[in-house]
Amino acid sequence: MRFALLHTTWAPADVVIVGGGIIGLCAAYSLLKHNSSELSVALVESNKTIPAPAVGNGSATGAGQGYLWMAHRNPDSPAWRLAKWSKALWQELLRDDKYLPEDSVEWQRSGSILLATSLAEAEQLHQREAMLRAVNVDATMLSTEELRTEEPALGSAVCAGLLTHSDVQLNGRMAAAALLNACRSHSNGSKLTVLLEHRVASFGVCQDTGRVLAVQTDKRRIIPGKAVILAAGAWTGMLAAKVAPKSSAAWLASIQPRRGHLLELGPGCTELGPGCTAPINHGLMEIGYAQHYASGTAKSGNDLDITFTATTSTSGSLLLGSSREFCGFQGQPSRAVMQAILDRAAMFLPALEGVDASDAHVRVGLRPFSSRGLPYIGQVPGSDGLFVAAGHEGSGLTYGPASGEIIKNLVLGGEVEQEFSGAFGVP
């Protein structure tokens, strides 16, 4: 058994979930809300709070803009089917669960607009409009004049837009807090244990079955009665490598940290002076962002990638993104990246010209990048009772509820549709 007894044994839990980000929370929610399961769940999180801070610790859940969009996804992809199911689950739980009202996650039916800055990109929007309409998504091409009516703050660099009326967004930090509250409520006060500031150090593994017999943190030993779920975002590959050393190289290559910056300017940008007024009526995204969700395009590398996104929170703050870069587990912000995001945003929103990075608040998160472009959701081969739910990159909020349902079904021995278990299986 690869395990050292360091601390007094803690009372067992049926399921141990490592990671208190949106994916771990959705897994816990699905298990605890399943009335017939009567499972006890231990949620292990390395940070002091859930949701974790959005700067410095590298957590991705609270650092994003909260898009639950279909507009930039490809309808013929497995990711589209996962996103569609997950969005429907969000709507269902916000409607039916009294512990999760819409205002607890700042649910906004603001719609989205994909933006083109050239005739070639405008043609891409026309093609995407046809694709979305073919699967009954209400999408409408906007002329330059119609675009200016919808979004007066846009500059002359934008020549066309694609409005998707049904796209929504939420607040990732509030969603995490609301899910944790719902998990506690559904656990009847006794089925959920939340262990904060617990870093997993090692695993006790049965040599014969590969089953995880113990999870050792830097403070306690936890005995899983039924399953262990690794949902620690960008750190999941390292944890999987510890528990399955024979496939450690594959795990380390499969899930890698990818740093992202998001900037926040105060309500209406009023503190920046009368010249900075850039109200946003819909979520905005340049069409180039869609490349991150095209099947087969995911790749690692050191180049910094910046694509324009913008939205307004319910409090009136302007959220600007976004960046992608591989720089290890460096979770601290870069002023140069912040300024590059502002410079890119000013191409689309001229009112932002001259705004300095020091005027913006920043959120930084490490996205769990999957080398194949799809998340890993399934049981680890050769490790009885060990499951992984990670590699969602920047779409954890979008894919979360569906990922939780898949993991719940696998843990409880239920059926998982082939289109999901086949597409998202683990290495």
VOSETOR-421102 format. One line per 3 residues: their letters; for each residue x, y, z of C-alpha. Coordinates in pm, 1 decimal, padded with zeros to 6 digits. Layout:
BEGIN
a) X Y Z ~ ... $
This chain:
BEGIN
mrf) 00000.0 00000.0 00000.0 ~ 00149.5 00335.1 -00104.9 ~ 00059.8 00522.7 00209.7 $
all) 00213.3 00659.0 00527.2 ~ 00005.2 00696.3 00842.5 ~ 00065.3 01055.7 00947.1 $
htt) -00242.0 01154.2 01143.8 ~ -00530.5 01010.7 01340.6 ~ -00790.6 00839.7 01123.1 $
wap) -01091.7 01055.5 01051.0 ~ -01442.7 00907.6 01032.3 ~ -01508.8 00760.8 00685.2 $
adv) -01715.8 00915.7 00407.8 ~ -01888.2 00722.5 00131.3 ~ -01752.7 00955.6 -00136.5 $
viv) -01448.2 01179.7 -00111.7 ~ -01440.8 01467.0 -00362.8 ~ -01104.5 01638.2 -00402.9 $
ggg) -01164.8 01993.0 -00524.4 ~ -01418.4 02256.4 -00422.1 ~ -01444.1 02437.4 -00755.4 $
iig) -01754.4 02432.3 -00970.7 ~ -01700.4 02073.8 -01094.1 ~ -01645.5 01930.4 -00746.8 $
lca) -01946.0 02123.8 -00618.9 ~ -02167.5 01999.4 -00901.7 ~ -02060.4 01640.3 -00830.2 $
ays) -02141.0 01686.3 -00461.4 ~ -02474.4 01848.0 -00545.5 ~ -02580.4 01564.6 -00776.5 $
llk) -02487.5 01299.5 -00520.2 ~ -02649.8 01471.7 -00222.3 ~ -02967.6 01565.0 -00407.5 $
hns) -03013.2 01203.4 -00518.5 ~ -03262.9 01116.2 -00243.4 ~ -03226.3 00738.9 -00263.9 $
sel) -02847.4 00735.0 -00235.9 ~ -02812.9 00834.1 00131.7 ~ -02444.3 00890.5 00066.9 $
sva) -02211.9 01084.4 00291.0 ~ -01975.6 01316.6 00107.0 ~ -01644.5 01472.8 00212.6 $
lve) -01545.8 01776.4 00004.6 ~ -01172.0 01845.2 00029.4 ~ -01051.8 02191.2 -00075.2 $
snk) -00702.1 02336.1 -00043.9 ~ -00816.7 02698.4 -00013.2 ~ -00953.0 02876.5 00293.4 $
tip) -01292.3 02947.4 00139.6 ~ -01542.6 02826.4 -00117.5 ~ -01552.4 02998.4 -00357.8 $
apa) -01178.9 03053.5 -00358.7 ~ -01028.5 03400.0 -00416.5 ~ -00995.5 03501.7 -00781.1 $
vgn) -00631.9 03612.7 -00764.9 ~ -00316.3 03438.1 -00651.6 ~ -00436.9 03088.3 -00572.4 $
gsa) -00499.3 02993.3 -00934.0 ~ -00862.8 02879.8 -00894.2 ~ -01059.3 02914.6 -01218.8 $
tga) -01420.1 02907.1 -01090.8 ~ -01435.0 03263.5 -00960.7 ~ -01213.2 03415.8 -01226.8 $
gqg) -01433.0 03380.3 -01535.1 ~ -01711.6 03583.8 -01692.3 ~ -01975.0 03317.4 -01638.9 $
ylw) -02078.4 03261.1 -01999.7 ~ -02326.4 02977.8 -02057.3 ~ -02320.4 03036.0 -02430.8 $
mah) -02399.3 02816.3 -02727.0 ~ -02320.6 03077.6 -02996.2 ~ -01947.9 03005.1 -03026.2 $
rnp) -01972.4 02624.3 -03001.5 ~ -02000.5 02378.6 -03287.8 ~ -02332.4 02189.8 -03295.4 $
dsp) -02174.7 01871.1 -03431.7 ~ -01935.5 01830.8 -03137.4 ~ -01962.4 01626.2 -02814.7 $
awr) -01890.5 01947.4 -02623.6 ~ -02204.6 02104.3 -02771.7 ~ -02419.0 01814.8 -02645.1 $
lak) -02263.3 01838.3 -02299.4 ~ -02313.9 02216.1 -02289.3 ~ -02675.5 02189.3 -02407.9 $
wsk) -02760.1 01929.9 -02143.7 ~ -02580.3 02125.6 -01874.3 ~ -02757.7 02451.0 -01960.1 $
alw) -03092.7 02270.1 -01937.0 ~ -02990.2 02135.4 -01595.6 ~ -02899.0 02485.1 -01475.5 $
qel) -03243.1 02607.7 -01580.9 ~ -03410.8 02310.2 -01413.7 ~ -03234.1 02341.6 -01079.8 $
lrd) -03276.7 02720.1 -01066.2 ~ -03648.0 02670.0 -01130.9 ~ -03716.1 02373.0 -00904.1 $
dky) -03464.3 02384.5 -00617.0 ~ -03575.2 02624.9 -00345.3 ~ -03215.3 02645.4 -00224.3 $
lpe) -03096.7 02777.0 -00563.6 ~ -03303.8 03077.4 -00674.1 ~ -03193.7 03263.9 -00984.5 $
dsv) -03077.8 03567.3 -00793.1 ~ -02836.4 03352.1 -00592.6 ~ -02624.6 03307.2 -00907.3 $
ewq) -02703.9 03639.4 -01083.0 ~ -02868.7 03462.2 -01376.6 ~ -02883.3 03702.3 -01673.4 $
rsg) -03077.8 03644.1 -01994.0 ~ -02871.8 03902.0 -02176.5 ~ -02804.4 03716.8 -02501.5 $
sil) -02471.2 03724.0 -02682.3 ~ -02325.9 03890.2 -02989.6 ~ -02033.0 03745.9 -03184.3 $
lat) -01841.4 04021.4 -03361.4 ~ -01667.0 04039.3 -03698.6 ~ -01403.0 04293.1 -03801.1 $
sla) -01361.3 04185.8 -04164.9 ~ -01566.0 04053.8 -04454.3 ~ -01409.3 03710.9 -04405.9 $
eae) -01516.0 03705.3 -04042.3 ~ -01863.5 03829.8 -04138.4 ~ -01891.4 03530.6 -04370.7 $
qlh) -01798.5 03306.7 -04076.2 ~ -02085.5 03461.1 -03882.9 ~ -02327.1 03389.4 -04169.4 $
qre) -02215.3 03026.1 -04168.2 ~ -02251.5 03005.3 -03791.5 ~ -02599.8 03156.8 -03810.3 $
aml) -02700.9 02876.4 -04046.0 ~ -02547.0 02611.9 -03818.1 ~ -02724.8 02744.6 -03510.9 $
rav) -03058.9 02781.7 -03683.8 ~ -03029.3 02422.6 -03808.8 ~ -03037.3 02304.9 -03446.3 $
nvd) -03318.7 02543.3 -03347.7 ~ -03107.0 02808.4 -03178.9 ~ -03249.0 03157.1 -03231.5 $
atm) -02959.2 03345.1 -03394.1 ~ -02984.1 03662.0 -03607.4 ~ -02724.3 03836.1 -03824.6 $
lst) -02701.0 04207.4 -03756.0 ~ -02603.6 04466.3 -04009.6 ~ -02366.8 04744.6 -03912.1 $
eel) -02661.2 04975.1 -03844.1 ~ -02852.1 04714.4 -03641.5 ~ -02537.8 04637.3 -03445.4 $
rte) -02495.2 05002.3 -03352.0 ~ -02855.9 05010.5 -03230.2 ~ -02800.1 04707.8 -03007.7 $
epa) -02455.4 04815.7 -02885.6 ~ -02387.5 05191.3 -02935.0 ~ -02050.0 05165.5 -02758.5 $
lgs) -01896.8 04952.2 -03035.1 ~ -01645.4 05121.5 -03259.8 ~ -01605.3 05135.1 -03636.3 $
avc) -01369.8 04834.6 -03642.4 ~ -01673.1 04606.5 -03605.5 ~ -01860.5 04543.2 -03929.5 $
agl) -02112.6 04271.1 -03839.9 ~ -02252.9 04075.9 -03548.8 ~ -02445.8 03757.0 -03474.9 $
lth) -02703.0 03791.4 -03196.6 ~ -02798.5 03473.3 -03012.2 ~ -03100.8 03565.4 -02807.0 $
sdv) -03108.2 03263.7 -02574.7 ~ -02752.5 03283.9 -02441.7 ~ -02723.7 03353.9 -02069.8 $
qln) -02458.7 03415.7 -01809.0 ~ -02415.1 03391.1 -01434.5 ~ -02173.0 03489.9 -01160.8 $
grm) -01923.6 03208.0 -01104.4 ~ -01830.8 03309.9 -00751.6 ~ -02193.6 03340.9 -00645.4 $
aaa) -02281.1 03013.4 -00818.6 ~ -02011.5 02830.4 -00620.9 ~ -02135.2 02976.3 -00291.7 $
all) -02497.5 02896.0 -00379.4 ~ -02415.4 02537.5 -00475.0 ~ -02227.2 02485.0 -00150.0 $
nac) -02527.4 02617.9 00042.7 ~ -02759.5 02387.8 -00153.6 ~ -02531.4 02089.5 -00086.5 $
rsh) -02546.0 02159.9 00285.9 ~ -02923.2 02195.5 00273.7 ~ -02972.8 01869.0 00084.5 $
sng) -02737.0 01683.0 00319.0 ~ -02972.5 01731.4 00615.9 ~ -02678.9 01867.7 00810.0 $
skl) -02506.9 01531.5 00848.4 ~ -02417.5 01393.5 00506.0 ~ -02168.7 01661.4 00395.8 $
tvl) -01834.0 01745.2 00551.7 ~ -01635.3 02035.5 00404.4 ~ -01261.9 02027.1 00475.4 $
leh) -01099.3 02360.6 00390.8 ~ -00723.6 02420.1 00377.0 ~ -00661.5 02048.9 00326.9 $
rva) -00399.4 01964.7 00066.0 ~ -00385.8 01606.2 -00054.6 ~ -00041.2 01460.4 00010.3 $
sfg) -00081.7 01094.3 -00083.5 ~ -00321.0 00805.8 -00135.3 ~ -00345.7 00462.0 00018.8 $
vcq) -00398.2 00218.6 -00268.3 ~ -00470.6 -00154.7 -00265.2 ~ -00204.4 -00323.9 -00478.8 $
dtg) -00444.2 -00596.2 -00596.3 ~ -00748.0 -00392.7 -00703.1 ~ -00605.9 -00041.6 -00739.4 $
rvl) -00880.2 00077.3 -00507.1 ~ -00814.1 00396.1 -00310.0 ~ -00836.9 00296.9 00055.9 $
avq) -00738.4 00631.0 00204.6 ~ -00686.9 00994.5 00109.5 ~ -00411.8 01158.7 00313.1 $
tdk) -00417.7 01536.1 00342.2 ~ -00163.2 01746.3 00526.5 ~ -00397.9 01732.5 00826.3 $
rri) -00609.6 01417.8 00819.3 ~ -00659.9 01074.2 00675.9 ~ -00997.0 01016.5 00508.8 $
ipg) -01137.8 00669.8 00441.4 ~ -01362.6 00652.9 00130.3 ~ -01627.8 00383.5 00159.0 $
kav) -01739.1 00389.5 -00203.9 ~ -01550.4 00627.7 -00431.7 ~ -01295.9 00904.5 -00471.8 $
ila) -01357.2 01179.6 -00727.9 ~ -01064.6 01392.8 -00842.9 ~ -01210.1 01729.6 -00947.6 $
aga) -00923.9 01961.8 -00859.9 ~ -00910.2 02156.7 -01183.9 ~ -00561.6 02219.2 -01316.8 $
wtg) -00412.3 02012.8 -01032.2 ~ -00605.8 01697.2 -01120.5 ~ -00335.9 01557.2 -01347.2 $
mla) -00080.0 01572.7 -01066.9 ~ -00317.5 01402.7 -00823.3 ~ -00405.6 01129.4 -01072.0 $
akv) -00034.9 01071.5 -01129.5 ~ 00008.0 01012.6 -00755.0 ~ -00266.9 00756.4 -00729.0 $
apk) -00188.6 00583.3 -01062.9 ~ 00191.4 00612.8 -01102.2 ~ 00205.0 00367.4 -01392.7 $
ssa) 00016.5 00619.8 -01605.1 ~ 00159.6 00931.9 -01440.2 ~ 00319.5 01065.2 -01760.6 $
awl) -00011.0 01037.7 -01946.6 ~ -00196.8 01219.6 -01671.1 ~ 00055.9 01500.7 -01645.3 $
asi) 00034.9 01553.5 -02021.2 ~ -00345.3 01528.8 -02035.7 ~ -00437.3 01808.3 -01792.6 $
qpr) -00222.6 02120.0 -01769.7 ~ -00265.2 02466.9 -01614.5 ~ -00349.1 02747.8 -01856.4 $
rgh) -00350.5 03094.1 -01701.5 ~ -00626.0 03339.3 -01780.9 ~ -00677.7 03706.1 -01687.6 $
lle) -01011.4 03885.7 -01660.4 ~ -01036.6 04258.9 -01590.0 ~ -01310.9 04432.5 -01396.8 $
lgp) -01387.4 04803.4 -01425.3 ~ -01627.7 04961.1 -01177.2 ~ -01994.4 05034.1 -01255.0 $
gct) -02010.2 05230.6 -01577.8 ~ -01635.7 05293.8 -01552.8 ~ -01737.4 05622.0 -01389.8 $
elg) -01429.6 05637.7 -01169.7 ~ -01218.9 05660.4 -01486.3 ~ -01371.4 05990.0 -01592.4 $
pgc) -01656.2 06109.5 -01819.8 ~ -01478.4 05993.7 -02134.3 ~ -01499.4 05629.6 -02032.1 $
tap) -01858.0 05522.3 -02079.9 ~ -01899.1 05178.9 -02230.3 ~ -02229.4 05022.4 -02124.3 $
inh) -02278.2 04671.7 -02263.2 ~ -02630.6 04545.0 -02330.3 ~ -02533.4 04189.4 -02431.3 $
glm) -02234.7 03966.5 -02382.4 ~ -01979.5 04048.7 -02654.6 ~ -01715.3 03822.1 -02806.3 $
eig) -01502.2 03846.6 -03117.6 ~ -01548.7 03552.8 -03353.3 ~ -01185.0 03450.1 -03307.9 $
yaq) -01272.9 03325.0 -02958.4 ~ -01463.1 03037.4 -03117.3 ~ -01135.1 02871.7 -03215.7 $
hya) -01089.1 02764.0 -02854.4 ~ -01400.2 02546.4 -02882.3 ~ -01352.7 02404.3 -03231.7 $
sgt) -01303.5 02027.9 -03228.4 ~ -00944.5 01918.6 -03262.0 ~ -00788.5 02263.2 -03224.0 $
aks) -00670.1 02238.0 -02864.0 ~ -00294.3 02255.2 -02836.0 ~ -00033.1 02347.9 -02583.0 $
gnd) 00234.8 02608.5 -02633.2 ~ 00392.2 02918.5 -02484.1 ~ 00232.6 03189.1 -02699.6 $
ldi) 00003.0 03440.3 -02529.2 ~ -00342.4 03447.1 -02688.1 ~ -00578.1 03740.9 -02631.5 $
tft) -00931.0 03762.4 -02769.1 ~ -01187.7 04028.6 -02687.5 ~ -01484.1 03949.5 -02464.6 $
att) -01697.6 04189.6 -02263.8 ~ -02004.9 04179.9 -02049.1 ~ -02170.4 04376.3 -01771.5 $
sts) -02239.2 04222.9 -01431.4 ~ -02567.5 04278.9 -01249.3 ~ -02386.1 04532.3 -01029.4 $
gsl) -02284.3 04731.9 -01337.5 ~ -01916.5 04637.3 -01353.3 ~ -01763.6 04595.1 -01696.4 $
llg) -01583.1 04260.3 -01731.2 ~ -01317.0 04240.4 -02002.2 ~ -01124.5 03939.9 -02128.5 $
ssr) -00955.8 03735.4 -02205.1 ~ -00610.2 03581.7 -02210.9 ~ -00473.5 03229.6 -02242.1 $
efc) -00115.3 03126.8 -02178.1 ~ 00088.0 02834.2 -02048.5 ~ 00314.3 02944.0 -01764.2 $
gfq) 00298.1 02654.8 -01521.2 ~ 00118.7 02708.4 -01193.2 ~ 00192.7 03081.7 -01181.9 $
gqp) -00132.3 03230.6 -01054.1 ~ -00018.1 03587.6 -01001.7 ~ -00133.8 03856.7 -01248.0 $
sra) 00084.2 04008.5 -01517.5 ~ 00054.1 04382.3 -01575.6 ~ 00167.7 04336.7 -01936.4 $
vmq) -00113.7 04087.6 -02000.5 ~ -00364.6 04318.1 -01832.2 ~ -00262.0 04606.8 -02056.5 $
ail) -00275.5 04386.3 -02364.6 ~ -00635.4 04293.3 -02277.6 ~ -00726.8 04661.2 -02240.2 $
dra) -00558.3 04751.7 -02567.9 ~ -00746.8 04475.2 -02747.5 ~ -01075.2 04581.2 -02587.4 $
amf) -01023.2 04942.2 -02701.0 ~ -01026.9 04821.1 -03063.0 ~ -01390.9 04723.3 -03007.7 $
lpa) -01490.4 04976.9 -02739.1 ~ -01314.1 05306.1 -02823.6 ~ -01422.8 05462.1 -02492.3 $
leg) -01157.2 05242.9 -02329.8 ~ -00870.3 05402.5 -02519.9 ~ -00609.8 05531.8 -02278.9 $
vda) -00734.2 05329.6 -01981.4 ~ -00435.9 05198.8 -01788.2 ~ -00404.1 04854.1 -01635.1 $
sda) -00367.9 05012.3 -01292.0 ~ -00728.9 05133.9 -01320.6 ~ -00867.1 04779.8 -01340.4 $
hvr) -00922.4 04504.7 -01089.9 ~ -00799.4 04168.1 -01209.8 ~ -00910.9 03808.9 -01170.6 $
vgl) -00660.7 03535.1 -01249.7 ~ -00735.1 03165.6 -01278.8 ~ -00561.9 02854.4 -01401.9 $
rpf) -00789.9 02683.6 -01647.9 ~ -00759.4 02302.2 -01649.0 ~ -00650.1 02259.7 -02011.5 $
ssr) -00725.0 01924.1 -02172.9 ~ -00480.1 01819.3 -02443.8 ~ -00760.6 01661.7 -02647.2 $
glp) -00994.0 01959.4 -02623.5 ~ -01260.4 01774.1 -02422.9 ~ -01288.8 01719.6 -02046.7 $
yig) -01219.4 01386.5 -01879.8 ~ -01523.2 01250.9 -01695.3 ~ -01510.5 00886.9 -01594.2 $
qvp) -01353.2 00605.1 -01397.0 ~ -00976.5 00563.3 -01399.6 ~ -00886.0 00227.7 -01560.3 $
gsd) -00725.0 -00011.6 -01315.6 ~ -00830.5 00194.2 -01012.3 ~ -01149.1 00059.1 -00860.2 $
glf) -01372.5 00337.0 -00726.4 ~ -01154.0 00621.2 -00855.8 ~ -01311.5 00880.7 -01084.5 $
vaa) -01189.6 01196.1 -01258.4 ~ -01388.3 01504.5 -01360.2 ~ -01147.9 01765.3 -01496.7 $
ghe) -01005.3 01927.2 -01808.6 ~ -01300.7 02162.1 -01867.1 ~ -01064.7 02451.5 -01954.3 $
gsg) -01274.5 02771.4 -01947.6 ~ -01611.0 02595.0 -01955.9 ~ -01646.8 02459.7 -01603.6 $
lty) -01957.1 02667.2 -01533.8 ~ -02106.8 02562.9 -01866.6 ~ -02035.3 02190.4 -01831.4 $
gpa) -02066.1 02163.0 -01452.1 ~ -02417.5 02028.1 -01385.8 ~ -02394.6 01768.3 -01664.4 $
sge) -02050.0 01659.9 -01545.9 ~ -02191.1 01615.2 -01195.9 ~ -02474.9 01400.4 -01327.8 $
iik) -02238.1 01177.3 -01527.0 ~ -02014.1 01123.1 -01225.4 ~ -02313.4 01057.1 -00999.9 $
nlv) -02443.9 00790.6 -01237.3 ~ -02103.4 00626.3 -01261.6 ~ -02051.6 00623.1 -00883.7 $
lgg) -02396.4 00478.7 -00821.1 ~ -02367.4 00224.3 -01101.7 ~ -02635.9 00383.9 -01317.3 $
eve) -02659.3 00421.5 -01691.4 ~ -02457.6 00682.2 -01878.8 ~ -02550.5 00756.7 -02237.4 $
qef) -02284.0 00636.0 -02478.7 ~ -02243.2 00978.6 -02637.3 ~ -02118.8 01107.1 -02302.5 $
sga) -01929.0 00814.4 -02154.0 ~ -01755.7 00745.2 -02485.4 ~ -01656.1 01101.5 -02563.3 $
fgv) -01535.7 01199.9 -02217.7 ~ -01368.6 00882.5 -02093.6 ~ -01035.0 00904.8 -01913.5 $
p) -00690.6 00794.9 -02037.8 $
